Amino acid sequence: MTETHLKLFYITNRPEVALIADKYGVDRVWVDLEVLGKDLRQKNLDTVKSKHSISDITRIKPLLTKSEMLVRVNSWYYGSIKEIDDVVKAGADIIMLPFWKTPDEVNKFINAVNGRCKTTLLLETKEAVNCIDQVLENGGFDEIHIGLNDLHLSYGMSFMFELLTNGTVENLCNKIKKYEIPYGFGGIARLGCGELPAEKVIVEHYRLGSSRAILSRSFFNSDNDYDLENMEYQFSYELNRIRAFEASIINYSEEDYKNNQRVVNEIINQIVQRRNSI
């Protein structure tokens, strides 16, 4: 990885939470405008269903001193050009295109942004996997993130990290790596938490050359916590733990990575078997 640590993203439209995230080392504060089709796709998942707006960008962006402002717009539709113009004017540093399925959609998105800020693609459909070679060949975007929630649903899987065991994520990472485009995948919980423990996932990021990860709702759900003192403590404590863990694995050997991968595969297979037997 070219970066010294994972770039961590946190989704919030609360200015007071954004300030805390910025203070304690979240690399990107994420305002999420995506609503089209998301409720239907993820109706049975405990995922973030956005109620964010353009005004959230204008309220939060001036407060940030270290974090970048990442904005996820809707998948390409008739109103995309105006939406992107509004997001750029509001102050986005990076705009993310979700749920794309064709190189043409990606090209339209890149042309609409027109170099006014950075662009990232959220790869989360099997159609995107099928056309990724053409998208990479066309280029024109700054980075890419593999979205495990929607992608595993696209393939009819029962657990999003199953995409690690079947080679999908690794194959995509290897393809993207050849073009020297920064990439990441999925999200991470607090260390020691998650069905697949966060530390195991972080080691997989390093093995696969990933440099970006989303802090999941299981890392900290600020929607349910209005105690700012507790929030500040938790962000400081948990982010320091992640950075310390990253420092401890920076010199892992190939054997260390293989051992972690073996354990990850075992845990995932157990989870999948349990879910499929219900």
Backbone as CSV, one residue per row, in Angstrom:
resi,resn,N_x,N_y,N_z,CA_x,CA_y,CA_z,C_x,C_y,C_z
1,MET,0.843,-1.192,0.000,0.000,0.000,0.000,0.881,1.246,0.000
2,THR,0.451,2.258,-0.688,1.203,3.506,-0.683,0.934,4.296,0.587
3,GLU,-0.298,4.211,1.135,-0.608,4.893,2.369,0.007,4.151,3.554
4,THR,0.267,4.862,4.642,0.861,4.239,5.824,-0.188,3.549,6.676
5,HIS,-1.458,3.837,6.451,-2.520,3.153,7.170,-3.783,3.173,6.320
6,LEU,-4.771,2.386,6.742,-6.042,2.382,6.038,-6.701,3.758,6.127
7,LYS,-7.224,4.232,5.015,-8.081,5.413,5.056,-9.447,4.952,5.550
8,LEU,-9.910,5.542,6.639,-11.151,5.120,7.268,-12.257,6.133,6.995
9,PHE,-13.443,5.633,6.608,-14.591,6.465,6.286,-15.649,6.292,7.381
10,TYR,-16.308,7.388,7.732,-17.411,7.288,8.689,-18.606,8.082,8.177
11,ILE,-19.781,7.434,8.153,-20.997,8.048,7.632,-21.731,8.796,8.739
12,THR,-21.940,10.080,8.547,-22.747,10.863,9.474,-23.179,12.172,8.808
13,ASN,-24.331,12.677,9.220,-24.743,14.018,8.793,-24.897,14.934,10.004
14,ARG,-24.350,14.502,11.138,-24.412,15.308,12.364,-23.104,16.085,12.517
15,PRO,-23.134,17.408,12.472,-21.905,18.197,12.570,-21.078,17.901,13.808
16,GLU,-21.724,17.684,14.949,-20.983,17.419,16.175,-20.241,16.081,16.115
17,VAL,-20.822,15.122,15.411,-20.156,13.823,15.232,-19.017,13.956,14.221
18,ALA,-19.258,14.714,13.168,-18.218,14.949,12.166,-16.990,15.605,12.792
19,LEU,-17.207,16.532,13.697,-16.096,17.199,14.386,-15.275,16.200,15.192
20,ILE,-15.951,15.286,15.874,-15.250,14.270,16.671,-14.487,13.320,15.755
21,ALA,-15.126,12.888,14.681,-14.464,11.996,13.731,-13.213,12.653,13.148
22,ASP,-13.337,13.920,12.774,-12.217,14.689,12.223,-11.089,14.801,13.250
23,LYS,-11.439,15.057,14.484,-10.452,15.273,15.553,-9.619,14.035,15.825
24,TYR,-10.247,12.859,15.767,-9.560,11.644,16.197,-9.083,10.746,15.060
25,GLY,-9.086,11.255,13.846,-8.362,10.548,12.805,-9.160,9.826,11.753
26,VAL,-10.479,10.056,11.677,-11.236,9.526,10.541,-10.808,10.295,9.299
27,ASP,-10.440,9.581,8.269,-9.881,10.230,7.080,-10.937,10.874,6.198
28,ARG,-12.149,10.315,6.228,-13.207,10.846,5.384,-14.532,10.823,6.121
29,VAL,-15.166,11.973,6.192,-16.532,12.058,6.694,-17.454,11.927,5.486
30,TRP,-18.420,11.036,5.607,-19.214,10.595,4.465,-20.666,11.051,4.624
31,VAL,-21.112,11.903,3.718,-22.521,12.268,3.625,-23.140,11.406,2.525
32,ASP,-24.233,10.763,2.852,-24.799,9.741,1.978,-26.146,10.181,1.416
33,LEU,-26.171,10.507,0.135,-27.398,10.952,-0.524,-28.133,9.825,-1.241
34,GLU,-27.577,8.621,-1.250,-28.181,7.533,-2.025,-29.481,7.048,-1.390
35,VAL,-30.539,7.109,-2.158,-31.839,6.584,-1.724,-32.499,5.718,-2.795
36,LEU,-32.186,5.937,-4.051,-32.886,5.249,-5.136,-32.636,3.745,-5.108
37,GLY,-33.681,2.981,-4.836,-33.609,1.528,-4.887,-32.964,0.865,-3.699
38,LYS,-32.397,1.629,-2.775,-31.611,1.017,-1.700,-32.492,0.281,-0.687
39,ASP,-33.620,0.879,-0.325,-34.508,0.223,0.633,-34.962,-1.137,0.122
40,LEU,-35.272,-1.223,-1.151,-35.728,-2.485,-1.724,-34.615,-3.519,-1.745
41,ARG,-33.403,-3.089,-2.126,-32.273,-4.026,-2.218,-31.865,-4.567,-0.859
42,GLN,-31.861,-3.683,0.158,-31.305,-4.052,1.456,-32.382,-4.117,2.543
43,LYS,-33.603,-4.479,2.169,-34.725,-4.397,3.108,-34.548,-5.303,4.320
44,ASN,-33.808,-6.396,4.199,-33.638,-7.315,5.319,-32.302,-7.152,6.034
45,LEU,-31.538,-6.115,5.678,-30.226,-5.907,6.292,-30.255,-4.689,7.203
46,ASP,-29.456,-4.764,8.268,-29.321,-3.637,9.193,-28.248,-2.702,8.666
47,THR,-28.557,-2.039,7.562,-27.597,-1.129,6.933,-28.113,0.298,7.037
48,VAL,-27.230,1.248,6.717,-27.599,2.657,6.816,-28.586,3.017,5.708
49,LYS,-29.755,3.498,6.085,-30.734,4.007,5.120,-30.719,5.529,5.247
50,SER,-30.201,6.200,4.249,-29.844,7.615,4.363,-31.052,8.543,4.427
51,LYS,-30.906,9.550,5.296,-31.817,10.694,5.298,-30.983,11.968,5.201
52,HIS,-29.847,11.858,4.536,-28.934,12.989,4.398,-29.384,13.889,3.248
53,SER,-28.849,15.110,3.230,-29.234,16.073,2.200,-28.034,16.935,1.796
54,ILE,-28.192,17.666,0.710,-27.150,18.579,0.243,-26.765,19.566,1.340
55,SER,-27.742,20.031,2.095,-27.459,21.008,3.148,-26.516,20.461,4.208
56,ASP,-26.501,19.130,4.392,-25.568,18.529,5.352,-24.118,18.751,4.925
57,ILE,-23.881,18.743,3.621,-22.524,18.989,3.114,-22.088,20.402,3.467
58,THR,-22.956,21.357,3.227,-22.600,22.758,3.474,-22.443,23.052,4.962
59,ARG,-23.130,22.298,5.808,-22.988,22.492,7.255,-21.700,21.872,7.790
60,ILE,-21.311,20.729,7.238,-20.192,19.965,7.796,-18.858,20.333,7.169
61,LYS,-18.826,20.536,5.871,-17.558,20.769,5.169,-16.703,21.866,5.812
62,PRO,-17.254,23.046,6.179,-16.410,24.097,6.764,-15.807,23.735,8.125
63,LEU,-16.360,22.710,8.785,-15.883,22.318,10.105,-14.659,21.414,10.043
64,LEU,-14.445,20.781,8.893,-13.393,19.764,8.783,-12.023,20.407,8.619
65,THR,-11.074,19.949,9.419,-9.708,20.461,9.337,-8.736,19.432,8.777
66,LYS,-9.054,18.140,8.944,-8.172,17.068,8.465,-8.903,16.083,7.560
67,SER,-10.136,15.803,7.872,-10.899,14.821,7.102,-11.359,15.402,5.768
68,GLU,-11.450,14.532,4.767,-12.039,14.913,3.485,-13.546,14.696,3.531
69,MET,-14.260,15.434,2.718,-15.705,15.285,2.601,-16.033,14.372,1.423
70,LEU,-16.525,13.171,1.741,-16.933,12.201,0.739,-18.453,12.217,0.638
71,VAL,-18.968,12.275,-0.574,-20.417,12.286,-0.780,-20.790,11.180,-1.763
72,ARG,-21.684,10.300,-1.311,-22.237,9.292,-2.221,-23.521,9.837,-2.817
73,VAL,-23.549,9.959,-4.134,-24.755,10.388,-4.831,-25.587,9.158,-5.168
74,ASN,-26.694,9.349,-5.845,-27.503,8.217,-6.291,-26.858,7.536,-7.497
75,SER,-27.251,6.298,-7.735,-26.837,5.642,-8.972,-27.341,6.482,-10.144
76,TRP,-26.722,6.287,-11.323,-26.995,7.182,-12.445,-28.476,7.170,-12.820
77,TYR,-29.074,8.374,-12.910,-30.485,8.517,-13.282,-30.664,9.869,-13.969
78,TYR,-31.902,10.191,-14.348,-32.153,11.401,-15.154,-31.729,12.676,-14.439
79,GLY,-31.695,12.661,-13.097,-31.337,13.862,-12.351,-29.895,13.914,-11.886
80,SER,-29.064,13.000,-12.374,-27.700,12.888,-11.854,-26.847,14.130,-12.106
81,ILE,-26.958,14.719,-13.283,-26.103,15.868,-13.604,-26.365,17.022,-12.639
82,LYS,-27.639,17.325,-12.384,-27.956,18.398,-11.439,-27.504,18.033,-10.028
83,GLU,-27.736,16.788,-9.638,-27.335,16.343,-8.298,-25.827,16.492,-8.110
84,ILE,-25.061,16.071,-9.097,-23.603,16.175,-9.014,-23.168,17.639,-8.981
85,ASP,-23.783,18.478,-9.803,-23.466,19.914,-9.771,-23.714,20.496,-8.383
86,ASP,-24.833,20.133,-7.778,-25.168,20.642,-6.446,-24.167,20.164,-5.398
87,VAL,-23.743,18.914,-5.519,-22.791,18.338,-4.563,-21.424,19.012,-4.693
88,VAL,-20.998,19.250,-5.919,-19.729,19.945,-6.146,-19.778,21.348,-5.547
89,LYS,-20.856,22.083,-5.825,-20.995,23.443,-5.319,-21.045,23.485,-3.797
90,ALA,-21.587,22.419,-3.193,-21.699,22.367,-1.732,-20.360,22.112,-1.057
91,GLY,-19.368,21.629,-1.834,-18.035,21.497,-1.267,-17.465,20.100,-1.147
92,ALA,-18.011,19.128,-1.858,-17.486,17.762,-1.773,-16.037,17.700,-2.247
93,ASP,-15.225,16.925,-1.546,-13.860,16.640,-1.989,-13.827,15.429,-2.908
94,ILE,-14.721,14.486,-2.635,-14.788,13.238,-3.403,-16.253,12.887,-3.600
95,ILE,-16.612,12.480,-4.820,-17.975,12.023,-5.100,-17.928,10.545,-5.473
96,MET,-18.827,9.787,-4.865,-18.894,8.330,-5.088,-20.129,7.976,-5.907
97,LEU,-19.919,7.173,-6.952,-21.022,6.644,-7.755,-21.323,5.214,-7.321
98,PRO,-22.525,4.959,-6.788,-22.873,3.599,-6.377,-23.608,2.833,-7.472
99,PHE,-23.688,1.535,-7.291,-24.600,0.648,-8.011,-24.587,0.812,-9.523
100,TRP,-23.383,1.062,-10.069,-23.268,1.173,-11.521,-23.156,-0.230,-12.129
101,LYS,-23.579,-0.332,-13.376,-23.610,-1.641,-14.023,-22.936,-1.665,-15.385
102,THR,-22.622,-0.479,-15.930,-22.053,-0.432,-17.278,-20.929,0.599,-17.356
103,PRO,-19.997,0.411,-18.293,-18.978,1.440,-18.524,-19.585,2.774,-18.927
104,ASP,-20.718,2.739,-19.614,-21.361,3.988,-20.044,-21.812,4.823,-18.845
105,GLU,-22.372,4.175,-17.830,-22.771,4.900,-16.619,-21.561,5.550,-15.945
106,VAL,-20.467,4.804,-15.890,-19.245,5.336,-15.290,-18.738,6.537,-16.090
107,ASN,-18.736,6.429,-17.394,-18.260,7.538,-18.244,-19.133,8.787,-18.079
108,LYS,-20.435,8.585,-18.006,-21.345,9.724,-17.808,-21.058,10.407,-16.469
109,PHE,-20.813,9.609,-15.443,-20.492,10.139,-14.112,-19.193,10.943,-14.142
110,ILE,-18.162,10.377,-14.747,-16.870,11.065,-14.828,-17.010,12.380,-15.594
111,ASN,-17.742,12.348,-16.696,-17.935,13.566,-17.492,-18.734,14.621,-16.732
112,ALA,-19.706,14.177,-15.931,-20.519,15.123,-15.166,-19.697,15.812,-14.081
113,VAL,-18.814,15.065,-13.442,-17.945,15.667,-12.423,-16.930,16.595,-13.086
114,ASN,-16.382,16.143,-14.227,-15.524,16.982,-15.065,-14.311,17.536,-14.314
115,GLY,-13.697,16.700,-13.483,-12.461,17.081,-12.813,-12.607,18.091,-11.699
116,ARG,-13.835,18.419,-11.305,-14.034,19.443,-10.283,-13.739,18.941,-8.871
117,CYS,-13.741,17.627,-8.691,-13.296,17.023,-7.441,-12.924,15.582,-7.759
118,LYS,-12.454,14.847,-6.772,-12.063,13.463,-6.997,-13.291,12.572,-7.162
119,THR,-13.086,11.442,-7.825,-14.182,10.503,-8.074,-13.801,9.114,-7.585
120,THR,-14.793,8.419,-7.041,-14.599,7.030,-6.649,-15.808,6.209,-7.074
121,LEU,-15.566,4.988,-7.482,-16.623,4.091,-7.925,-16.899,3.059,-6.845
122,LEU,-18.166,2.856,-6.509,-18.552,1.822,-5.559,-19.009,0.610,-6.362
123,LEU,-18.146,-0.395,-6.403,-18.419,-1.594,-7.191,-19.255,-2.539,-6.335
124,GLU,-20.517,-2.725,-6.692,-21.398,-3.507,-5.824,-22.469,-4.285,-6.596
125,THR,-22.215,-4.545,-7.888,-23.132,-5.372,-8.671,-22.323,-6.401,-9.459
126,LYS,-22.951,-7.547,-9.744,-22.255,-8.555,-10.541,-22.027,-8.060,-11.968
127,GLU,-22.897,-7.145,-12.424,-22.686,-6.557,-13.749,-21.412,-5.713,-13.770
128,ALA,-21.147,-5.010,-12.651,-19.919,-4.221,-12.555,-18.699,-5.126,-12.550
129,VAL,-18.798,-6.261,-11.867,-17.695,-7.237,-11.877,-17.436,-7.692,-13.309
130,ASN,-18.504,-7.950,-14.042,-18.364,-8.468,-15.407,-17.743,-7.461,-16.369
131,CYS,-17.907,-6.157,-16.080,-17.369,-5.152,-17.011,-16.190,-4.379,-16.424
132,ILE,-15.626,-4.856,-15.316,-14.570,-4.098,-14.639,-13.336,-3.927,-15.523
133,ASP,-13.030,-4.903,-16.366,-11.857,-4.774,-17.238,-11.992,-3.563,-18.158
134,GLN,-13.177,-3.383,-18.741,-13.405,-2.243,-19.638,-13.374,-0.931,-18.873
135,VAL,-13.964,-0.919,-17.676,-13.982,0.291,-16.850,-12.565,0.696,-16.465
136,LEU,-11.747,-0.272,-16.091,-10.359,0.022,-15.734,-9.569,0.497,-16.952
137,GLU,-9.835,-0.099,-18.084,-9.149,0.297,-19.316,-9.518,1.739,-19.692
138,ASN,-10.782,2.088,-19.522,-11.228,3.449,-19.845,-10.636,4.473,-18.882
139,GLY,-10.550,4.102,-17.603,-9.961,4.989,-16.591,-10.770,6.272,-16.392
140,GLY,-10.066,7.304,-15.906,-10.689,8.602,-15.720,-11.198,8.870,-14.321
141,PHE,-11.185,7.863,-13.440,-11.631,8.035,-12.058,-10.423,7.871,-11.134
142,ASP,-10.594,8.289,-9.878,-9.452,8.339,-8.968,-9.268,7.090,-8.121
143,GLU,-10.354,6.437,-7.733,-10.236,5.252,-6.882,-11.505,4.428,-6.970
144,ILE,-11.490,3.283,-6.281,-12.622,2.361,-6.367,-12.774,1.641,-5.033
145,HIS,-14.035,1.379,-4.657,-14.315,0.654,-3.422,-15.252,-0.497,-3.743
146,ILE,-14.935,-1.681,-3.233,-15.761,-2.862,-3.453,-16.784,-2.935,-2.316
147,GLY,-18.058,-2.741,-2.660,-19.121,-2.717,-1.655,-19.685,-4.109,-1.430
148,LEU,-19.351,-4.689,-0.288,-19.691,-6.091,-0.039,-21.177,-6.306,0.248
149,ASN,-21.853,-5.314,0.819,-23.279,-5.500,1.150,-24.105,-5.814,-0.091
150,ASP,-24.127,-4.892,-1.037,-24.939,-5.110,-2.232,-24.350,-6.173,-3.150
151,LEU,-23.023,-6.286,-3.167,-22.426,-7.262,-4.081,-22.775,-8.691,-3.669
152,HIS,-22.770,-8.978,-2.377,-23.119,-10.347,-1.979,-24.595,-10.628,-2.239
153,LEU,-25.451,-9.593,-2.128,-26.857,-9.772,-2.473,-27.024,-10.014,-3.965
154,SER,-26.207,-9.327,-4.764,-26.265,-9.484,-6.213,-26.002,-10.929,-6.631
155,TYR,-25.167,-11.617,-5.843,-24.831,-13.011,-6.135,-25.691,-14.009,-5.350
156,GLY,-26.636,-13.500,-4.556,-27.512,-14.388,-3.801,-26.840,-15.089,-2.645
157,MET,-25.810,-14.473,-2.078,-25.081,-15.071,-0.958,-25.726,-14.690,0.367
158,SER,-25.396,-15.431,1.418,-26.000,-15.201,2.725,-25.119,-14.374,3.649
159,PHE,-23.832,-14.193,3.326,-22.909,-13.455,4.193,-21.945,-12.669,3.319
160,MET,-21.817,-11.363,3.604,-21.067,-10.520,2.680,-19.596,-10.906,2.568
161,PHE,-19.003,-11.432,3.643,-17.581,-11.768,3.573,-17.320,-13.093,2.854
162,GLU,-18.397,-13.743,2.403,-18.246,-14.917,1.545,-17.488,-14.559,0.272
163,LEU,-17.547,-13.290,-0.107,-16.821,-12.808,-1.283,-15.307,-12.856,-1.085
164,LEU,-14.863,-12.968,0.164,-13.431,-13.179,0.426,-13.045,-14.630,0.190
165,THR,-13.900,-15.556,0.591,-13.533,-16.971,0.488,-13.633,-17.503,-0.937
166,ASN,-14.523,-16.927,-1.754,-14.693,-17.478,-3.105,-13.789,-16.813,-4.149
167,GLY,-12.935,-15.900,-3.692,-11.945,-15.300,-4.592,-12.398,-14.048,-5.319
168,THR,-13.664,-13.650,-5.153,-14.161,-12.481,-5.882,-13.389,-11.224,-5.529
169,VAL,-13.239,-10.952,-4.238,-12.536,-9.734,-3.807,-11.076,-9.783,-4.241
170,GLU,-10.429,-10.911,-4.059,-9.013,-11.010,-4.427,-8.814,-10.814,-5.925
171,ASN,-9.679,-11.402,-6.736,-9.554,-11.238,-8.192,-9.736,-9.776,-8.599
172,LEU,-10.712,-9.113,-7.984,-10.939,-7.697,-8.294,-9.745,-6.851,-7.859
173,CYS,-9.243,-7.106,-6.664,-8.085,-6.354,-6.165,-6.892,-6.510,-7.093
174,ASN,-6.647,-7.722,-7.548,-5.507,-7.974,-8.438,-5.657,-7.221,-9.760
175,LYS,-6.883,-7.146,-10.260,-7.115,-6.409,-11.510,-6.902,-4.907,-11.316
176,ILE,-7.456,-4.380,-10.228,-7.349,-2.939,-9.974,-5.902,-2.544,-9.711
177,LYS,-5.192,-3.398,-8.998,-3.798,-3.130,-8.619,-2.929,-2.880,-9.847
178,LYS,-3.191,-3.589,-10.929,-2.392,-3.444,-12.145,-2.469,-2.031,-12.722
179,TYR,-3.552,-1.318,-12.428,-3.732,0.037,-12.948,-3.280,1.103,-11.940
180,GLU,-2.737,0.641,-10.816,-2.214,1.538,-9.768,-3.281,2.536,-9.301
181,ILE,-4.512,2.047,-9.205,-5.628,2.839,-8.695,-5.860,2.432,-7.241
182,PRO,-5.931,3.381,-6.309,-6.208,3.026,-4.908,-7.572,2.353,-4.785
183,TYR,-7.664,1.375,-3.892,-8.915,0.639,-3.730,-9.093,0.169,-2.286
184,GLY,-10.329,-0.153,-1.973,-10.654,-0.715,-0.669,-11.859,-1.623,-0.802
185,PHE,-12.269,-2.206,0.325,-13.462,-3.045,0.290,-14.126,-3.077,1.669
186,GLY,-15.452,-3.162,1.639,-16.225,-3.424,2.839,-15.999,-2.470,3.996
187,GLY,-16.365,-2.951,5.172,-16.236,-2.152,6.378,-15.660,-2.960,7.519
188,ILE,-15.318,-2.256,8.599,-14.777,-2.939,9.772,-15.509,-2.466,11.033
189,ALA,-15.636,-3.392,11.978,-16.219,-3.087,13.276,-15.087,-2.718,14.246
190,ARG,-15.417,-2.601,15.533,-14.383,-2.404,16.539,-13.520,-3.656,16.628
191,LEU,-12.287,-3.497,17.046,-11.432,-4.660,17.234,-12.087,-5.614,18.229
192,GLY,-12.069,-6.898,17.887,-12.671,-7.906,18.745,-14.154,-8.087,18.534
193,CYS,-14.741,-7.277,17.649,-16.180,-7.342,17.410,-16.463,-7.771,15.978
194,GLY,-17.719,-8.136,15.747,-18.136,-8.582,14.427,-18.121,-10.096,14.344
195,GLU,-19.042,-10.655,13.558,-19.049,-12.121,13.370,-17.693,-12.590,12.857
196,LEU,-17.156,-11.842,11.905,-15.774,-12.028,11.485,-14.985,-10.911,12.162
197,PRO,-14.167,-11.224,13.170,-13.520,-10.174,13.973,-12.779,-9.152,13.122
198,ALA,-12.893,-7.899,13.530,-12.341,-6.799,12.742,-10.855,-6.960,12.477
199,GLU,-10.098,-7.473,13.454,-8.652,-7.604,13.250,-8.329,-8.592,12.138
200,LYS,-9.162,-9.627,11.985,-8.952,-10.583,10.895,-9.202,-9.904,9.545
201,VAL,-10.223,-9.050,9.503,-10.546,-8.334,8.269,-9.435,-7.347,7.919
202,ILE,-8.906,-6.663,8.918,-7.838,-5.687,8.665,-6.612,-6.363,8.065
203,VAL,-6.258,-7.529,8.566,-5.112,-8.253,8.004,-5.385,-8.619,6.545
204,GLU,-6.632,-8.971,6.230,-6.983,-9.247,4.836,-6.822,-8.002,3.963
205,HIS,-7.167,-6.832,4.496,-6.933,-5.596,3.751,-5.458,-5.466,3.391
206,TYR,-4.596,-5.709,4.350,-3.160,-5.572,4.095,-2.672,-6.652,3.131
207,ARG,-3.169,-7.873,3.271,-2.761,-8.947,2.355,-3.142,-8.628,0.919
208,LEU,-4.309,-8.022,0.744,-4.830,-7.767,-0.595,-4.446,-6.400,-1.146
209,GLY,-3.675,-5.628,-0.361,-3.232,-4.324,-0.847,-4.298,-3.252,-0.787
210,SER,-5.360,-3.494,-0.021,-6.431,-2.517,0.136,-5.971,-1.381,1.041
211,SER,-6.412,-0.171,0.721,-6.006,0.981,1.530,-7.190,1.803,2.026
212,ARG,-8.413,1.235,1.945,-9.616,1.962,2.344,-10.619,1.025,3.000
213,ALA,-11.278,1.515,4.067,-12.312,0.731,4.742,-13.326,1.667,5.383
214,ILE,-14.564,1.207,5.420,-15.648,1.966,6.054,-15.756,1.535,7.509
215,LEU,-15.904,2.481,8.411,-16.215,2.158,9.803,-17.706,1.867,9.884
216,SER,-18.048,0.635,10.201,-19.435,0.188,10.127,-20.262,0.712,11.298
217,ARG,-21.548,0.488,11.236,-22.427,0.881,12.337,-22.070,0.127,13.613
218,SER,-21.513,-1.071,13.469,-21.100,-1.820,14.659,-19.797,-1.274,15.243
219,PHE,-19.105,-0.403,14.493,-17.968,0.309,15.081,-18.491,1.354,16.060
220,PHE,-19.411,2.177,15.589,-20.081,3.126,16.472,-21.319,3.651,15.771
221,ASN,-22.465,3.458,16.399,-23.718,3.917,15.813,-24.109,5.250,16.445
222,SER,-23.676,6.332,15.838,-23.919,7.660,16.397,-25.383,8.071,16.304
223,ASP,-26.172,7.351,15.495,-27.597,7.674,15.400,-28.319,7.407,16.721
224,ASN,-27.757,6.477,17.501,-28.409,6.080,18.752,-27.722,6.640,19.987
225,ASP,-26.752,7.513,19.821,-25.990,8.011,20.965,-25.869,9.530,20.868
226,TYR,-26.373,10.200,21.864,-26.282,11.661,21.882,-25.420,12.158,23.037
227,ASP,-24.676,11.230,23.668,-23.743,11.590,24.726,-22.400,11.910,24.073
228,LEU,-22.127,13.187,23.839,-20.936,13.581,23.091,-19.647,13.219,23.822
229,GLU,-19.680,13.280,25.157,-18.483,12.922,25.924,-18.142,11.449,25.731
230,ASN,-19.155,10.588,25.784,-18.931,9.161,25.543,-18.490,8.920,24.104
231,MET,-19.120,9.619,23.177,-18.785,9.478,21.768,-17.323,9.837,21.513
232,GLU,-16.880,10.933,22.117,-15.506,11.374,21.936,-14.525,10.349,22.512
233,TYR,-14.853,9.822,23.665,-13.992,8.795,24.271,-13.921,7.553,23.378
234,GLN,-15.071,7.106,22.894,-15.105,5.890,22.086,-14.325,6.051,20.784
235,PHE,-14.502,7.193,20.102,-13.758,7.424,18.865,-12.255,7.432,19.127
236,SER,-11.845,8.161,20.149,-10.418,8.247,20.475,-9.854,6.870,20.807
237,TYR,-10.542,6.149,21.677,-10.067,4.845,22.138,-10.029,3.822,21.009
238,GLU,-11.124,3.713,20.276,-11.217,2.670,19.256,-10.321,2.954,18.043
239,LEU,-10.212,4.221,17.648,-9.342,4.537,16.515,-7.873,4.329,16.885
240,ASN,-7.498,4.667,18.106,-6.129,4.402,18.556,-5.828,2.916,18.555
241,ARG,-6.807,2.117,18.934,-6.625,0.653,18.921,-6.412,0.143,17.497
242,ILE,-7.198,0.667,16.557,-7.037,0.234,15.167,-5.659,0.608,14.644
243,ARG,-5.227,1.853,14.911,-3.915,2.299,14.410,-2.782,1.501,15.054
244,ALA,-2.929,1.182,16.343,-1.901,0.377,17.013,-1.865,-1.031,16.426
245,PHE,-3.036,-1.570,16.123,-3.075,-2.908,15.519,-2.438,-2.891,14.137
246,GLU,-2.734,-1.862,13.360,-2.103,-1.753,12.041,-0.577,-1.726,12.159
247,ALA,-0.075,-0.974,13.125,1.378,-0.897,13.317,1.958,-2.255,13.671
248,SER,1.171,-3.093,14.351,1.673,-4.402,14.782,1.734,-5.416,13.649
249,ILE,1.025,-5.154,12.549,0.994,-6.127,11.449,1.723,-5.637,10.208
250,ILE,2.302,-4.454,10.286,2.885,-3.830,9.096,3.987,-4.679,8.475
251,ASN,4.670,-5.467,9.307,5.771,-6.294,8.800,5.415,-7.774,8.744
252,TYR,4.130,-8.076,8.614,3.708,-9.471,8.502,4.381,-10.148,7.308
253,SER,4.699,-11.404,7.482,5.280,-12.208,6.404,4.165,-12.834,5.568
254,GLU,4.541,-13.411,4.439,3.565,-14.110,3.611,2.915,-15.245,4.390
255,GLU,3.699,-15.897,5.236,3.166,-16.991,6.056,2.131,-16.463,7.053
256,ASP,2.402,-15.298,7.640,1.440,-14.682,8.558,0.126,-14.394,7.844
257,TYR,0.220,-13.854,6.631,-0.983,-13.550,5.861,-1.755,-14.826,5.507
258,LYS,-1.035,-15.862,5.131,-1.683,-17.134,4.772,-2.387,-17.743,5.972
259,ASN,-1.763,-17.659,7.140,-2.388,-18.196,8.349,-3.667,-17.446,8.687
260,ASN,-3.630,-16.121,8.558,-4.832,-15.332,8.820,-5.915,-15.665,7.802
261,GLN,-5.534,-15.796,6.533,-6.501,-16.130,5.488,-7.171,-17.477,5.767
262,ARG,-6.387,-18.433,6.243,-6.944,-19.754,6.558,-7.992,-19.649,7.674
263,VAL,-7.676,-18.882,8.713,-8.617,-18.703,9.818,-9.867,-17.963,9.344
264,VAL,-9.670,-16.921,8.535,-10.796,-16.161,7.980,-11.725,-17.083,7.192
265,ASN,-11.154,-17.928,6.352,-11.963,-18.847,5.550,-12.751,-19.809,6.430
266,GLU,-12.117,-20.303,7.488,-12.791,-21.230,8.399,-13.980,-20.552,9.091
267,ILE,-13.762,-19.335,9.571,-14.834,-18.605,10.260,-15.984,-18.321,9.305
268,ILE,-15.658,-17.846,8.112,-16.695,-17.514,7.134,-17.491,-18.750,6.740
269,ASN,-16.813,-19.849,6.490,-17.505,-21.087,6.107,-18.452,-21.554,7.204
270,GLN,-18.031,-21.389,8.468,-18.905,-21.765,9.590,-20.142,-20.874,9.631
271,ILE,-19.949,-19.585,9.436,-21.076,-18.646,9.446,-22.054,-18.960,8.311
272,VAL,-21.515,-19.207,7.110,-22.356,-19.494,5.956,-23.150,-20.786,6.170
273,GLN,-22.490,-21.816,6.698,-23.172,-23.074,6.945,-24.305,-22.895,7.966
274,ARG,-24.022,-22.105,9.006,-25.023,-21.867,10.023,-26.219,-21.098,9.455
275,ARG,-25.946,-20.065,8.654,-27.028,-19.261,8.075,-27.850,-20.071,7.072
276,ASN,-27.178,-20.889,6.292,-27.892,-21.641,5.264,-28.710,-22.799,5.843
277,SER,-28.427,-23.137,7.094,-29.164,-24.251,7.716,-30.418,-23.780,8.442
278,ILE,-30.563,-22.463,8.566,-31.728,-21.907,9.273,-32.975,-21.977,8.398
